């Protein structure tokens, strides 16, 4: 790894979810500053900004993406200090503080010169690319989300009415196939309870998914299985897919490099360590449409890496900054979830949610281990993918964990070994060498 630019086109530094609520600058650990040095020397450095930078403008949404993630706008200075220029915004925390929080965050990021994308005043703005001009070429970012609370998607603009601010969606439909006996039983119960599908909605679903019959029951959709086996089916929204692919095609004509970011919690129905099949299919379609890199985030853990047609797909880069336990204020809705009174404090929410760190995020090391992916292209060809293991310090306690630094060799080797296991489904091989993983390219 060198700092010279000779003989290469561009170097990207890619990270996963940054739920950032505190300043980055005060700390002095060597491994901490070595990490930022890697990010700063890239031509384009990316993270998913999963939260808002506001002084609590606007009002909290009735439903959030989990914690209502808010940090002071001064954090934008620290993100620039850290070396980031490219931020995705479409995720399940985009509207934690309503439209006011979303638009105020955009204003702060614009004032600091960030390239950011994925949200906007209407769907066309949310779906449009952000651009970063670098000495190595023009970079386009398109950001979308398949995981978000109801109503988070931006609305379409009309001639007579404005669209609704929100995020760029990649929606999908889920249904459950069950054997004939169970399907009949559900139908009888739905009829008895007055829950049968409206004919128009029923017909639309049948036409869209090529199934023979459908019942919506208890918030889920059921269809008879063609072979008697029970399974979960998922299908991407065709309109959202087409529009996002068109955005990629357009960006490829307006930029030298296209980065597509997708925030997705969805898992494979059988193997939760892998993404949902519709996500894999869409990611490959994105490469075919002109994306040079597809980077996913959302499940808060690492997932595998695929090299498709000479372009990398990172199916999840996990958490990079994870400070969701040090939010200053929370609305009453989240206290209600844990049966806490209106006099309760944020620390009581976090204690209750994790049962004093014995369950949830604090109880599993995988949420606190990740990699910084460094991707280098030379003469438009993929040249290198280096993976630097990163730890977020799961055992450091609430006030110290969640801040990234390069892992020591022992932990780093274990992180890369786990990632290699996740890559097996894609035939990707990672070699551990000189304190980092290196993807073997054919």
Buried (B, 14 or more C-beta within 10 A) or exposed (E): EEEEEEEBBBBBBBBBBBBBBBBBEEEEEEEBEEBBEBBBBBBBBBBBBBBBBBEBBBEBBEBBBBBBBBBBBEBBBBBEEBBBBBBBBBBBBBBBBBBBBBBBBBEBBEEBEBBBBBBBBBBBBBBBBBBBEBEBBBBBBBBBBBBBBEEBBBBEBEEEEEBBBBBBBBBBBBBBBBBEEBBEEBBEEBEEEEBBBEEEEBEEBBEEBEBEEBBBBEEEBBBBBEEEEEEEBBBBBEEBBEBBBEBBBBBBEEBBBBBBBBBBBBBBBEEEBBBBBBBBBBBBBBBBBBBBBBBBBBBBBBBBBBBBEEBBBBBBBBBBBBBBBBBEEBBEEBBEEEEBEEEBEBEBBBBBBBEEBEEEBBEEBBBBBBBBBBBBBEEEEBBBBBBBBBBBBBEEEBEEBBBBBBBEEEBBBBBBEBBBEBBEBBEBEBEBEEBBBBBEBE
